[in-house]
């Protein structure tokens, strides 16, 4: 049985919940969901330019967990950019 997932410290409040290629209706695009945890990891590592260890402390998670979340986020964003898919930002944290 897996350990319960702890809520992470997330300060990112996105202004938009979708990003998509211009000129294509959203209903025609495949959506790739990105969690608020993944968006926060991108914000801390790429936008704020924090080291992974410092960013992990801000989110109150281990550095290894932070790296895994960031890697997943980068894969999703790159898939949307390369394959022209819509990126859907899930704004609620899921407690498992």
C-alpha positions in Angstrom: 0.0 0.0 0.0 1.4 3.4 -1.0 2.0 6.2 1.5 -0.6 9.0 1.5 0.3 12.0 -0.6 1.0 15.1 1.5 -0.2 18.5 0.4 2.6 20.6 -1.0 3.3 24.2 -0.4 2.1 25.9 -3.7 2.2 29.7 -4.1 1.5 29.8 -7.8 -2.0 31.1 -8.7 -2.2 31.0 -12.5 -4.2 33.7 -14.4 -5.1 31.3 -17.2 -6.1 27.6 -17.1 -5.5 26.8 -20.7 -2.7 27.4 -23.3 -3.2 26.3 -26.8 -2.0 26.8 -30.4 -3.4 30.0 -32.0 -6.1 29.6 -34.6 -7.3 26.1 -33.6 -10.5 25.7 -31.6 -9.9 24.1 -28.2 -12.5 21.5 -28.9 -10.4 20.2 -31.8 -7.2 19.8 -29.7 -6.0 17.0 -27.5 -5.5 18.3 -23.9 -2.5 17.5 -21.7 -3.3 18.2 -18.0 -0.6 19.7 -15.8 -1.0 19.7 -12.0 -0.6 22.8 -9.9 2.4 21.0 -8.3 4.0 20.7 -11.7 3.3 24.3 -12.5 4.8 25.4 -9.2 8.0 23.3 -9.9 8.4 25.0 -13.3 7.9 28.4 -11.6 10.5 27.8 -8.9 13.1 26.1 -11.1 12.7 27.9 -14.4 11.1 31.3 -13.7 12.6 32.0 -10.2 15.8 30.1 -11.2 16.2 28.3 -7.8 18.4 25.3 -7.3 16.3 22.1 -7.0 17.2 21.7 -3.4 16.0 25.3 -2.5 12.9 24.9 -4.6 12.1 21.5 -2.9 12.4 23.2 0.5 9.9 25.9 -0.6 7.4 23.2 -1.6 8.2 21.1 1.5 9.2 18.0 -0.4 12.4 16.1 -1.0 14.8 17.1 -3.7 14.2 13.7 -5.5 10.4 14.3 -5.5 10.9 17.8 -6.8 13.1 16.5 -9.6 10.5 13.9 -10.6 7.7 16.5 -10.6 9.7 18.9 -12.6 10.7 16.2 -15.2 7.0 15.3 -15.6 6.1 18.9 -16.1 8.8 19.5 -18.7 7.7 16.4 -20.7 4.1 17.7 -20.7 5.0 21.2 -21.8 7.4 20.0 -24.5 4.7 17.6 -25.8 2.3 20.5 -26.1 4.8 22.7 -27.9 6.1 20.1 -30.3 2.8 18.3 -31.1 0.5 21.4 -31.0 -1.7 20.2 -28.1 -3.5 22.2 -25.5 -2.1 22.5 -22.0 -4.8 22.4 -19.2 -3.7 23.7 -15.8 -5.5 21.8 -13.0 -5.9 24.4 -10.3 -6.9 22.1 -7.4 -4.4 20.0 -5.4 -5.5 16.4 -5.2 -5.1 14.7 -1.8 -4.6 11.0 -2.3 
